[in-house]
Amino acid sequence: MEKFDVIVVGAGPAGSTAGYLLAQAGLNVLIVERGQTPGSKNVSGGLIYSKLAAQIFPEFWNSAPVERAITNHQLTMLSENASVGLDFRSQEAAQPPYNAFSVLRARFDPWLAKQAEDAGAALITGVTVDSLLVENGRVLGIQAGPDLIGADVVVVAEGTRSLLLKLAGLREEFHPHDVSLGVKEIIALPEKTIEERFQCTSDTGMAYTFVGHTCGIEGGGFLYTNKASLSLGIVVKIDALYQSKRQPHQVLDEFKSHPLVARLIDGGEVVEYSAQTVHRGGFHLMSKLYGDGYVVAGSAARLLLNNIMTLRGMDFAMISAAEAARAILAAREQQNYSATALAAYETNLKQTSIYQDWQTFKATYPLLENKRLFEVYPELACKVMENLFSPTTQPGSKALAVLREEMKGKVSMVDLVKDVYQISRGVVL
Ligand SMILES: Cc1cc2nc3c(=O)[nH]c(=O)nc-3n(C[C@H](O)[C@H](O)[C@H](O)COP(=O)(O)OP(=O)(O)OC[C@H]3O[C@@H](n4cnc5c(N)ncnc54)[C@H](O)[C@@H]3O)c2cc1C
């Protein structure tokens, strides 16, 4: 049986980062990717937060195919016909080390994989790993079609569905409650139109996060500006979607029909449609990260953070892969690839800022369960604003009086106070 020091399954951000770092350290690395090219099978909103990624690939923005530096973030609540939002703009985010870039995975992932190849890793694409070779609980390599290939360690970076680990009995069943479905379109628009419509320069761009107008299903929407296209999508809880008896494209169409969204995408042509599951994230959901002869990196281990303002999966994938690589290199020094030796991966990960971020935002997770946040409050916020900004022939009221009136039959004062407390604990206090 042919043998490598390390086999990496998947050439997404986790797999290519692990492959890059291990090959750079002189190991004999094979990366196996089922897509014809890296990124061809991947779905992502497309914002990569740059500061952690730059720890691994310094100043990657100079050579990577990034679309626009995001300098304007909008958090917008949508009611039936109106919207109310927070608008954050920063010129600092237009300069190194930036904050976030929009990327198209079909272009960005091949660049990442090329870094691994240039460092000496072998990459094969268009090949699906069918199973992990497991003997007495120890992973010894992979099977891909008729080929059996051995390795001291397998880095499982197969992404969110994590089927190989499931098949090998190496992970717990995922609960639908903890999974959302992301549906995304890429909408082509001329560069000039994007710059005029979103008030950005040729290098900078804008990111919208939307709450509301997803048929009352817990979740939200996003719209990011690329160079000559928009990435638009929704991420909704899968069990709530199922209960709603709606098809994902119906929820997306409803979202796109909102007057604000419709205006932003006006004249665009849908050139790509894709869907993928995405985990809720959080350290309490993190899968088992290592075992005898293997480590799990990126979204295969449910390593991501969704705190409503940001959905971070790519930088989490890269940092987890870097820590996994560090543990593999330490294990190699002892020529010991047992679970005990590879446990250093989890210890390392717990020292990183991504783990700290999970702790910091742990009170955000219950927010994503709160139906009122997605169904009732966007409507209320818009009503209050409408009253404040729209004098009529009738005497006006102050915000609290309008709020009380609009709350009738929708939410009690007790629930409102509880929710304000929950929101404060989630993102403020
Ligand atoms: C709608 C949506 C929007 C998102 N928006 C953002 C965002 O804006 N910013 C952000 O940071 N994150 C975002 N995420 C999350 C982000 O996409 C993931 O967390 C990230 O891609 C994880 O990287 P990864 O390398 O672990 O897995 P992936 O990127 O999924 O890569 C896994 C790779 O493994 C390959 N593979 C799988 N099985 C096999 C097999 N058996 N054999 C060979 N190859 C295999 C796949 O083809 C794929 O290339 C979003 C996700 C969704 C669904």
The ligand as a Tripos MOL2 file, in Angstrom:
@<TRIPOS>MOLECULE
LIG
   53    58     1     0     0
SMALL
NO_CHARGES

@<TRIPOS>ATOM
      1 C1        -24.6010   29.8600    3.0600 C.3       1 LIG1
      2 C2        -23.3110   29.8930    3.8350 C.ar      1 LIG1
      3 C3        -22.6980   31.1050    4.0770 C.ar      1 LIG1
      4 C4        -21.4860   31.1520    4.7670 C.ar      1 LIG1
      5 N1        -20.8700   32.3580    4.9180 N.ar      1 LIG1
      6 C5        -19.6460   32.4170    5.4660 C.ar      1 LIG1
      7 C6        -18.9190   33.6420    5.4820 C.ar      1 LIG1
      8 O1        -19.3540   34.6720    4.9590 O.2       1 LIG1
      9 N2        -17.6980   33.6480    6.0860 N.ar      1 LIG1
     10 C7        -17.1490   32.5260    6.6400 C.ar      1 LIG1
     11 O2        -16.0240   32.5920    7.1680 O.2       1 LIG1
     12 N3        -17.8140   31.3510    6.6180 N.ar      1 LIG1
     13 C8        -19.0340   31.2640    6.0340 C.ar      1 LIG1
     14 N4        -19.6910   30.0610    5.9610 N.ar      1 LIG1
     15 C9        -19.0670   28.8820    6.5740 C.3       1 LIG1
     16 C10       -17.8820   28.4100    5.7400 C.3       1 LIG1
     17 O3        -18.2700   28.2250    4.3990 O.3       1 LIG1
     18 C11       -17.3310   27.0880    6.2800 C.3       1 LIG1
     19 O4        -17.2530   27.1350    7.6790 O.3       1 LIG1
     20 C12       -15.9440   26.8250    5.6940 C.3       1 LIG1
     21 O5        -16.0260   26.6400    4.3000 O.3       1 LIG1
     22 C13       -15.3320   25.5960    6.3480 C.3       1 LIG1
     23 O6        -14.1320   25.2390    5.7010 O.3       1 LIG1
     24 P1        -13.6700   23.7250    5.6650 P.3       1 LIG1
     25 O7        -12.3750   23.6910    4.9640 O.co2     1 LIG1
     26 O8        -13.7630   23.1500    7.0180 O.co2     1 LIG1
     27 O9        -14.7980   22.9650    4.8150 O.3       1 LIG1
     28 P2        -15.2270   23.1850    3.2990 P.3       1 LIG1
     29 O10       -14.9760   24.5570    2.8640 O.co2     1 LIG1
     30 O11       -16.6150   22.6650    3.1960 O.co2     1 LIG1
     31 O12       -14.2490   22.2270    2.4950 O.3       1 LIG1
     32 C14       -14.3660   20.8310    2.5420 C.3       1 LIG1
     33 C15       -13.7870   20.2590    1.2740 C.3       1 LIG1
     34 O13       -13.7570   18.8440    1.3790 O.3       1 LIG1
     35 C16       -14.1690   18.2780    0.1440 C.3       1 LIG1
     36 N5        -14.6750   16.9380    0.4410 N.ar      1 LIG1
     37 C17       -15.7570   16.6110    1.1960 C.ar      1 LIG1
     38 N6        -15.8890   15.2820    1.2800 N.ar      1 LIG1
     39 C18       -14.8620   14.7580    0.5640 C.ar      1 LIG1
     40 C19       -14.4730   13.4250    0.2790 C.ar      1 LIG1
     41 N7        -15.1500   12.3830    0.7630 N.pl3     1 LIG1
     42 N8        -13.3930   13.2290   -0.5040 N.ar      1 LIG1
     43 C20       -12.6830   14.2860   -0.9970 C.ar      1 LIG1
     44 N9        -13.0180   15.5710   -0.7470 N.ar      1 LIG1
     45 C21       -14.0850   15.7990    0.0300 C.ar      1 LIG1
     46 C22       -15.2210   19.2550   -0.3580 C.3       1 LIG1
     47 O14       -15.4270   19.1440   -1.7490 O.3       1 LIG1
     48 C23       -14.6200   20.5860    0.0440 C.3       1 LIG1
     49 O15       -13.7830   21.1170   -0.9450 O.3       1 LIG1
     50 C24       -20.9030   29.9690    5.2710 C.ar      1 LIG1
     51 C25       -21.5270   28.7380    5.0390 C.ar      1 LIG1
     52 C26       -22.7120   28.6930    4.3170 C.ar      1 LIG1
     53 C27       -23.3530   27.3600    4.0370 C.3       1 LIG1
@<TRIPOS>BOND
     1     1     2 1
     2     2     3 ar
     3     2    52 ar
     4     3     4 ar
     5     4     5 ar
     6     4    50 ar
     7     5     6 ar
     8     6     7 ar
     9     6    13 1
    10     7     8 2
    11     7     9 ar
    12     9    10 ar
    13    10    11 2
    14    10    12 ar
    15    12    13 ar
    16    13    14 ar
    17    14    15 1
    18    14    50 ar
    19    15    16 1
    20    16    17 1
    21    16    18 1
    22    18    19 1
    23    18    20 1
    24    20    21 1
    25    20    22 1
    26    22    23 1
    27    23    24 1
    28    24    25 2
    29    24    26 1
    30    24    27 1
    31    27    28 1
    32    28    29 2
    33    28    30 1
    34    28    31 1
    35    31    32 1
    36    32    33 1
    37    33    34 1
    38    33    48 1
    39    34    35 1
    40    35    36 1
    41    35    46 1
    42    36    37 ar
    43    36    45 ar
    44    37    38 ar
    45    38    39 ar
    46    39    40 ar
    47    39    45 ar
    48    40    41 1
    49    40    42 ar
    50    42    43 ar
    51    43    44 ar
    52    44    45 ar
    53    46    47 1
    54    46    48 1
    55    48    49 1
    56    50    51 ar
    57    51    52 ar
    58    52    53 1
@<TRIPOS>SUBSTRUCTURE
     1 LIG1         1 GROUP 0 **** ****
